[in-house]
């Protein structure tokens, strides 16, 4: 174990064995033992009583898959078109802050693993490596898609600079997160007295890096955004805009009206409003509200290939996963994330074949039935 990039935390460096890791949940207890308790608490925590954190995982079980026999393929097609580009699998790495707390290579290792497998990697504004460093690590544009997640930090001018830097570095989309006007009430971070030096963040306005010490204090100084700002941000660059953090069907319609190319249905991993609805609960309504005008993505509690099938059947074009990939990064760095992607890809292919689908695009709502609630 060794410190990295001035966090003041002990950051796992030597990889743990992966022999016994056979599903995404297996990474979590290994990561919990390896991470600094404050870092683990930050990654793992939800808001309030963490009801939404647990509901996110459970809500995918509200549906049952209906297989069709003698109609599938032993080698189903798993690729999908996202924003005009291609991804090898219909899932990607969600944006997660401060990945350098999980491994010394942080975002570099995560990006290499994701794009090397042809899946989207979304770089957080609150990263420990710069846009340009991650672009270089991720490789050519022919690899998996790399997108930049945008928080509007303090002023629109600085946010615009970040978007233009991402465009210049070869990122192919901007993911605007809109569900964090202030940080949720995260009790684990309060109990752990979490304070992260702002100097570890790679993307900060000049003069701020040494002044702030409380991460949540910094988050809570974000300006108030309105729908007109979304439309303005969509026009800053040639990159398509994904609006992340939407749950209400009416907001899906408004995002489409204001320049979004895609809507990402999400309750921020249960980290914002405890007791909120989940993406799984709202996904079908979001797809119906979109009416084909925008692509629909989802995140929150997806842990299995069968969960991905449910999301696809409800109409999502792709899903994104956060915490399990962070835990995989803490477990074994780049190799851990590669292992996690391989596990989920294998689960998905097998599940598609058993469902009776020859491709991910064949999965429809007719493959679903509501679970029987006792």
Secondary structure, 3 states (H helix, E strand, C coil): CECCCCCCCCECCCCCCCCCCCCCCHHHHHHHHHCCHHHHHHHHCCCCCCHHHHHHHHHHHHEEECCCCCCCCCCCECCEEECCEEECCCEEECCCCCHHHCCCCHHHHHHHHHHHCCCCEEECCCCCCCHHHHHHHHCCCCCCCEEEEECCCCCHHHHHHHHHHHHHCCCCEEEEECCCCCCCCCHHHHHCCCCCCHHHCCCCCCCCCCCCCCHHHHHCCCCCCCHHHHHHHHCCCCCEEEEEEECCHHHHHHHHHCCCCEEEECCHHHCCCCCCCCHHHHHHHHHHHHCCCCEEEEECCCCCHHHHHHHHHHCCCEEEECHHHHHHHHHHHHHHHHHHHHHHHHHHHHHHHHHCCCEHHHCCHHHEEECCCC
